[in-house]
Amino acid sequence: MKNNPTSQLRQVVLLLAITVILPTVCLLWFMTQAVRNERLAVRQKLIDSYVKRAEDIFFKYPDNYWSTAEKNWSDFSAFIIYDQNDNITIPLIRSQYPKSFPDIILPDEIHKIWKLEYSEKNLDEAIKQYNLIYKTSSAGEVKHECEIGIVRCLTKQNKFNEAITACRELAYPNQQYIKGKYTPELISRDKLMLVSLYSRTNHKDLLKELQNQFPETIKIFIPTETKIFILSQLIEIAKTNSLTGKLAPEIEKAQKLIESSQLSLTVADYIEKTPSLKSHQLNTFYKIGNSLPIYGIYFKFDNRKMLGLLTEEKMKQFWQKSVDDFTDELVFCRIYDTDGEQVVGEPKNYIGQEVVTGEIFATLNLKKSFAGWKVELYLRAGVFKEAADKKMVVYVWVAGAVILLMLASTFLAGSAVLKQAKLNKLKNDFIATITHELKTPLASMRILVDTLLEGKCQSRGQEIEYLQLVSKENARLSRLFDNFLTFSRMERNKQAFDFASVAGGEIAKAAAEAVQTKFNGQNCKFTVTIDANLPSILADKDAMITVLVNLLDNAFKYSGEIKEISLNAFADGGTVCFVVKDNGIGLTRRQMKKVFDKFYQVDSSLSRKVEGTGLGLSIVKFIVDAHKGKIDVESKLGKGSEFKIIVPIIKVLSGEI
């Protein structure tokens, strides 16, 4: 079986899958089951606790509050009161209003005076005729109509003082026989006329009169429609005369009475047209009608029946307290009336469908005052998961720690095996490379030496040529051994450098001379450019020469048959730069990243055309790094490479030290 890192890694992964992945999967399965069971337990506990809490909130409080509804009459928006025969007594409807005197048709004389007043505009004659009939008639309603006509005529003549005097006698009659025949409704209207006259003349008693009329009108027993009209007029007069601030309490009470009276009249009219609503069971709230967003409740008191009315807004306000008491970050609720309409709770969307924000877990059917109503209890979306997760923190941390430990162990084991596999491959490749690199020159030397020993050379010149070849192969072996020794010391951090001040030009010149003989006569164009007066650098001269020789040797080896190699040395700022450039095979981006790695060779096969151990460039980088320098490479495949070494000049280096 081929021994390579990939196959060994597969074996490791297979082994670790049994010892790590299988227990991890089992742990995750058990953890999932534990979470599921925990959530079910949490769910049941939450449901039980919230259902009990909801029963306390939605059963006890409403039942206790409305069990004696007649005592909470002030909480109602309005009310309707019936007598023992189920006839409405409040609000007071005109058809049921008792009169102080029977209906009497006004005499023709009154109609003639109206013609004088309204058509002919003969006000003086109208006043004269009103006074004449007032003195001759004994009917209270006739006398009242005459006095009202006189006040009107005086007002039209702008005789306000006389009109006020006459109107005051009407509003506050002194003669007992007249007072007894006047109905409360007529007196209320007379007082409204007096207030109106006060308003038109900016009378000093206007505020006092308004302060008296508001409470008196609220208490007086007159038809509800009339009461609404009079109170509305009084409020308008107060606003016109900028007296709303001084009459704020009175106006507030009047407005409340107007609103409740209008509501009670509307509902009374609706119920009269729908007799079935009168038979609704006692002490239970129900919706009056779809067209009226009003809730009512019948109850008995003093042998009479009362219908308490709550507007939709007031009903929401009543329930909102209970809803707020129940709702929290985990749960919410919705309350529905007897018609199935939502009264209060989290809202619905614009088409009337419920917004899906949670899961319904219980429905409470309310009792007593709210029989037929229901409360739906919801758990907010994800609440079970959140509640369970709070209790599963320990499970998660323990499982996570175990899984991380297993993964870390797997990673470390795999890394160790992979590293060992790469090291084994590296050693094997190194041994094969060394064997190949040593075998070739030794074989050549043996053949040459055997030829010389056997005396087969034809001339002295051929002997010298063979000896030169032996010397060349010997030099090649020497370079190999030097590289091995340098690498060995480098690996043990025992490479010692003899730093001294050296001119950059000397290093470049020595390196060029070292390869000049090799480069001559082999279709090689070798160009050396060294700037004059290059600054000195702090360096080991032999080591830096080795760097340049290795780079030049690589340029020679990896160039084609026609070689173009250059060595440039120049100063750049505070550094000395050495650039070796060739027209060789070039490098890919991946090769440029790895070219300085130990034992790396562009062609690693044993049949490669270029000799070498893959140590040259790694030694170059080691030496350059030791000199606090930098090496860069630029290359294009098929167009050659350029290696640039940058070393700080001696002043900069001394400054850093």
Secondary structure, 3 states (H helix, E strand, C coil): CCCCHHHHHHHHHHHHHHHHHHHHHHHHHHHHHHHHHHHHHHHHHHHHHHHHHHHHHHHHHHHHHHCCHHHHHHHCCEEEEECCCCCEEECCCHHHCCCCCCCCCCCHHHHHHHHHHHHCCCHHHHHHHHHHHHHHCCCHHHHHHHHHHHHHHHHHCCCHHHHHHHHHHHHCCCCHHHHHHCCHHHHHHHHHHHHHHHHHHCCCCHHHHHHHHHHHHHHCCCCHHHHHHHHHHHHHHHHHCCCCCCCHHHHHHHHHHHHHHHHHHHHHHHHHHCHHHHHCCECCCEEEECCEEEEEEEEEECCEEEEEEEEHHHHHHHHHHHHHHHCCCCEEEEEECCCCCEEEECCECCCCCECCCEEEEEEEECCHHHCCCEEEEEEECCHHHHHHHHHCHHHHHHHHHHHHHHHHHHHHHHHHHHHHHHHHHHHHHHHHHHHHHHHHHHHHHHHHHHHHHCCCCCCHHHHHHHHHHHHHHHHHHHHHHHHHHHHHHHHCCCCCCCCEEEEHHHHHHHHHHHHHHHHCCCCEEEEEEECCCCCEEEECHHHHHHHHHHHHHHHHHCCCCCEEEEEEEEEECCEEEEEEECCCCCCCHHHHHHCCCCCCCCCCCCCCCCCCCCCHHHHHHHHHHHCCCEEEEEEECCCEEEEEEEEEEHHHHHHHC
